[in-house]
Every structure is written in structure tokens, then in C-alpha cells.
């Protein structure tokens, strides 16, 4: 019984989740400071189904809304925009959500996200059932961010 309980606890803390044909791995969220209203989360999603699916958004206790966003170049100004219709997840392929590209946006943060904590995020898909993943919070230096996100241009949301 103790061995089973330990196994369940370890499984619950893992950052890789699999349900049906979708696997989520390599999750992380960007740490914030008090007063920040947004943050991002990043991960790799593997769709093991033959049919394309879509990541529509999600939910989390740490934010009023959890949306999927991408960056667009609007006449030299990088802007984040919500992805209407969701992020396409091609069948039998990985889709990487990363800085400067597709990512999860926590909108209306209810509190700061502290480095070292883990936050639960429920991801919603068009075809698959929702999945809750445990996302570790990390501090990321600006130099590690995608150059188009905070490079020489202006970044606006």
C-alpha cells in the first residue's frame, strides 16, 4: 500500500501527462512579480492520434482566463494575439509552445507566480478530454527569450 501511495504521489508531481492520444511534456511557466497581470506557459504537446486536434485554451486557479496566444509582426511591432479556433495539433506530431511563438497566456493573474512552485493548469482540446498538467514556475532571463519577443522592436499586447 505504501509503495502504491508513493507511486501515485510521484505520478501526480510529474510534468508529463498523457490521456488518450495527447501527451503533454516539458511544461514550465514564467515567474512574475507582484502587480503583473499576465504570464506565459510553455510546453510540448504530442498528438498521437491520426486526426488533427486543436488546443483551445484552458483554466487555472491562478488566473481569470487561460488563453492560447501567438506573436505577429504588425508593421515592425511584435504583438501577441489570441489564437481564434485554437492551436493546431497535427496528428502523429509534436507541437512546441515556446516564447515568441504559440504559448499559453495567463490573463488577469490573481497572484504572483513564484519560482519553484508548481501550478495546476487544465488544458482544453477540441476533440480530446481536458487534461490537467502540473506546471513548474521558472525565472527566465530576458536573454533566453525569443529575440522577436523583446528584441529591437516594440512589444505590445
C-alpha positions as CSV (number, residue, x, y, z in Angstrom):
1,X,0.0,0.0,0.0
2,X,2.8,2.4,0.9
3,X,4.5,1.6,-2.4
4,X,1.3,2.3,-4.3
5,X,0.8,5.6,-2.5
6,X,4.4,6.7,-3.2
7,X,3.9,5.9,-6.9
8,X,0.7,7.9,-7.1
9,X,2.3,10.9,-5.4
10,X,5.3,10.8,-7.8
11,X,3.0,10.4,-10.8
12,X,0.9,13.4,-9.6
13,X,4.0,15.6,-9.4
14,X,5.3,14.8,-12.9
15,X,5.2,17.4,-15.6
16,X,4.4,14.9,-18.3
17,X,0.8,14.0,-18.7
18,X,-0.9,11.5,-21.0
19,X,-4.6,11.0,-21.6
20,X,-5.9,9.2,-24.7
21,X,-4.0,10.4,-27.7
22,X,-2.5,13.6,-26.3
23,X,0.7,13.8,-24.3
24,X,2.0,17.0,-22.6
25,X,5.6,17.3,-21.5
26,X,8.4,19.8,-20.7
27,X,6.0,22.3,-19.1
28,X,7.1,25.5,-17.5
29,X,5.6,28.9,-16.7
30,X,7.4,32.2,-16.4
31,X,7.7,33.6,-12.8
32,X,6.2,37.1,-12.1
33,X,6.4,39.8,-9.5
34,X,3.6,41.4,-7.6
35,X,1.5,43.6,-9.8
36,X,2.0,41.8,-13.0
37,X,-1.3,40.8,-14.6
38,X,-0.1,38.3,-17.2
39,X,2.4,35.5,-17.7
40,X,3.1,32.7,-20.1
41,X,3.4,28.9,-20.0
42,X,5.2,26.7,-22.5
43,X,5.3,23.0,-23.3
44,X,5.5,20.3,-25.9
45,X,2.2,18.6,-26.9
46,X,2.3,15.3,-28.8
47,X,-0.9,14.3,-30.6
48,X,-0.6,10.5,-31.1
49,X,-4.0,10.4,-32.9
50,X,-4.1,10.2,-36.7
51,X,-6.5,13.2,-36.8
52,X,-5.5,16.8,-36.1
53,X,-6.8,18.3,-32.9
54,X,-6.7,21.8,-31.5
55,X,-5.6,23.3,-28.2
56,X,-8.4,25.7,-27.4
57,X,-7.3,27.2,-24.1
58,X,-7.6,26.2,-20.5
59,X,-8.2,27.2,-16.9
60,X,-6.2,27.7,-13.7
61,X,-6.8,28.9,-10.2
62,X,-4.0,31.4,-10.7
63,X,-5.7,33.5,-13.4
64,X,-9.1,34.8,-14.5
65,X,-8.5,33.4,-18.0
66,X,-6.2,31.0,-19.7
67,X,-5.9,31.6,-23.5
68,X,-3.7,30.4,-26.3
69,X,-1.7,33.2,-28.0
70,X,0.9,33.7,-30.7
71,X,3.1,36.6,-31.9
72,X,2.5,38.5,-35.1
73,X,4.6,41.2,-36.7
74,X,2.4,44.2,-37.3
75,X,4.5,46.7,-39.4
76,X,7.6,46.0,-37.3
77,X,5.8,45.9,-34.0
78,X,5.6,42.5,-32.3
79,X,2.1,41.9,-30.9
80,X,0.6,39.0,-29.0
81,X,-2.8,37.9,-30.2
82,X,-5.2,35.2,-29.0
83,X,-5.4,32.3,-31.5
84,X,-9.0,32.0,-32.5
85,X,-10.0,28.4,-33.2
86,X,-7.1,27.1,-31.2
87,X,-3.5,26.0,-31.8
88,X,-3.4,23.2,-34.5
89,X,-2.0,19.9,-33.2
90,X,-1.2,17.8,-36.3
91,X,-1.8,14.1,-36.0
92,X,1.2,11.9,-35.1
93,X,3.4,15.0,-34.4
94,X,4.8,17.3,-31.7
95,X,3.7,20.9,-31.3
96,X,6.0,23.2,-29.3
97,X,4.6,26.1,-27.3
98,X,7.6,28.4,-26.8
99,X,8.5,32.1,-26.2
100,X,8.0,34.1,-29.4
101,X,5.5,31.6,-30.9
102,X,2.4,29.7,-29.7
103,X,2.1,29.8,-25.9
104,X,-0.4,29.7,-23.0
105,X,-1.3,33.1,-21.6
106,X,-2.5,33.6,-18.0
107,X,-4.7,36.7,-18.2
108,X,-5.7,38.5,-15.0
109,X,-3.3,36.9,-12.6
110,X,-4.7,36.6,-9.2
111,X,-1.3,36.5,-7.6
112,X,2.4,36.4,-8.4
113,X,3.8,33.2,-9.8
114,X,6.9,32.3,-7.7
115,X,9.9,30.4,-8.9
116,X,9.9,26.8,-7.7
117,X,6.2,26.5,-7.2
118,X,4.1,24.2,-9.4
119,X,0.7,25.4,-10.7
120,X,-2.1,23.2,-12.0
121,X,-3.4,24.1,-15.5
122,X,-6.3,22.4,-17.2
123,X,-5.8,22.3,-21.0
124,X,-8.9,22.2,-23.2
125,X,-8.9,20.5,-26.6
126,X,-11.4,20.4,-29.5
127,X,-11.6,16.6,-29.7
128,X,-9.8,15.2,-26.6
129,X,-11.0,15.4,-23.0
130,X,-9.4,18.2,-20.9
131,X,-6.1,17.4,-19.2
132,X,-4.7,18.9,-16.0
133,X,-0.9,19.4,-16.0
134,X,1.3,20.4,-13.2
135,X,3.4,23.3,-14.5
136,X,6.7,24.3,-12.7
137,X,7.3,28.0,-12.4
138,X,10.8,29.2,-13.5
139,X,12.6,32.5,-13.7
140,X,13.8,33.1,-17.3
141,X,16.4,35.8,-18.1
142,X,15.5,38.2,-20.8
143,X,18.5,36.9,-22.9
144,X,16.8,33.5,-23.1
145,X,13.6,34.8,-24.5
146,X,12.9,34.8,-28.3
147,X,14.6,37.7,-29.9
148,X,11.4,38.8,-31.7
149,X,9.6,38.9,-28.4
150,X,11.7,41.6,-26.7
151,X,14.3,42.5,-29.3
152,X,15.0,45.8,-31.0
153,X,11.3,46.4,-31.8
154,X,8.5,47.3,-29.6
155,X,6.4,44.6,-28.0
156,X,2.7,45.2,-27.3
157,X,-0.2,43.0,-26.3
